[in-house]
Amino acid sequence: MTYIFLDKMKLCGTISPVMPMKYENIVPGTFLSRPNRFIAHVELEGGVEVCHVKNTGRCAELLVPGSRVYVQRSSNPERKTKYDLISVYKGENLVNMDSQAPNKAAAEFIPRLFKNVTMIKPEAKHGDSRYDFYIEAGTRRIFMEVKGVTLEEGGTALFPDAPTQRGVKHLKGLAGCIAEGYEAAVLFVIQMKGAGRFMPNERTHPEFASALREAGGAGVEIYAMDCRVTPEEMAIDKPVPVVLEK
């Protein structure tokens, strides 16, 4: 097995808590069904609502009929769906499944990961790819991709939960950035607590797993962090060991 730990974190001193991203107008409910990847039927106190699912992944192990969930009431009265599905309990563990949350949390976390950050540019285009972040820190120039992780099996966090050719392209592009003289990194944001390690999901997408190993071999830094999750907040918290080999 190949393990990669966040040794570079020591360069940044003690990791103080990251400011959480916050939600407003959160309402508890019970998940009933998911007719397609975009909507879910959720039972709320006032009846059954059609809610927008902010994660197009499979999430089959999370969205089990009868599961406790939290939804966010939209502030737009004209919107067709009045609620967004934000988080779900897997047993007693609350999992955030908002696909926009990892990038927002990462933006707060990046100054903890790299010393002397002077620029964080989201949605940075380079070559024929658009990366989640371009970062300048002292003399360092870094492209970073962020991947949200909601799949956990037996204490192992896994990505992806469905094949992602876009993810493979980004990994190969990051390796190309290294060849051009930049630094490159991929940050897996595990949207829950309780994972003892992170691994690429070989069973679901072996090509992604292979691309991640090749990227690591080319010098792309691979980080995995878990998150503190409450109904109203999510914040990056602790490093999780990365295991690249089976």
C-alpha positions, 0 to 999 in steps of 0.5 A: 500500500502507498500512503500519503499524509499531509506532512506539508501541513506542518509547515503551516503551523497549528491548524486553527479551525476553518470558518464554516460555510453556513446555511440559513432556513434549514428545515428537517424532513424525511426522505421518501424517493428520488424520481431522477437525479435532480429532484427528491420527494421529502416529507416535511411538517407541512406535507410532501415537497419536491426538493432540488437535489444539489448533487447529481451523483448516485448517492444510493447508499445515502438516499434511503427511504425513511432517512432523516434529511435537512433541506434549505428553504429557497429565498426566491419565492418564484423558484419552482422547487422551494427547497434544496436537499442539503444533508442526510443522516447515514446512521448517526453520521450527518453527511453533507451532500451539497455539491457546491459546498466543497469548493466553498469550504476549500476557499476558506481552507487554502490559506491553512494549507499553503503559507503566505497565500496572496491570491486565490482565483476560482475557476481558473482556465489553463490550456483546454481545462478550467481548474477549481482554483489557481493559487499564488503563495510567495513564489509558488504558483499552484493549480488545484482541483477540488472533489467532494466525497460523499461515499463511505464504505467500512470507514473508507471514503471513496471517489468517485461514486460514478464514472467521471471522465471530466475528473480523469481529464483534470488529473491528466491536466494537473500532471501537465501543469507540473511539466510546465513548471507549476505546482498542482494539487487535488483536494478531496473534501470528505463531506462527513466525519468518521472516515479512517482513510481515502481511496480512489474507487477502483471498482466504480472507475478504474481509469480514475484510480489509475489517473490519480496514481499517475498524477501522484507519480508526476508530482501532483499533491494529493490531499484528503480532509474530513469535515465537521458537519451540522445541519447549518454548517460544514467546515474542513477539519482533519487530514485523512490518510490517502491510500493510492494502491489496492 
